[in-house]
Amino acid sequence: MSEVRTDALSERYAESLQELVVAQGGDFAAVCESLDGVLELAAKESSFAEFLRSPIIDPKKRDASLVRMFMGQVEPVTLNFLRLLNNKGRLAALPGIVEAAKARADAAAGRVRVSVTTPADMSSEHDALAEKIGAAVGGIPVITWKVDPTLIGGLRLQVGDRLIDGSIASRLRRLEYALQVEAGAKIRARSSEMVGS
């Protein structure tokens, strides 16, 4: 699945869901997993994805279908949340809401989501890197490993909104930019000298 962005609406629904689940003594992480399962189904079945986001489908009919599909398959709070989103016309926002909810569940459990991109498969180094990353982020890292051969060497870490780019490709881009700025300054200085003569 592609990276999902959250917005204020997603955050608000995720916060409300968390408060409700906690108030009922439920397992918020389990509800998040259940909602993530609904998104996985939507990713696999394009007709189900269209069913969730289509403005053409009558909300009352979609509600009845949601009950038929998920009654007994997911926690009651999960089904009721899906029905609420349907009734409010917000089912299309489900990916962002689930992303925000998972971030809240991670924070509550002391987990930190980290995306690590390396230029080659480094499976043999995952444990050692995970330990170092955990010490650096001050939590339990939940790591997504990616490979991007264009990095040449080094690695890129994404922790929340913060990007730490220690790749050789990034260093080369910064060097190229610095050289362009320096060359531009020299050209401007030389042209000023020529015009002034």
ABEGO torsion letter per residue (X at the ends): XBBBBBBAAAAAAAAAAAAAAAAAGBBAAAAAAAAAAAAAAAAABAAAAAAAABAABBAAAAAAAAAAAABGABBAAAAAAAAAAAAAGAAAAAAAAAAAAAAAAAAAAGBBBBBBBBABBAAAAAAAAAAAAAAAAGBBBBBBBBBBAAAGBEBBBBBEABBBBABAAAAAAAAAAAAAAAAAAAAAAAAAAAAAX
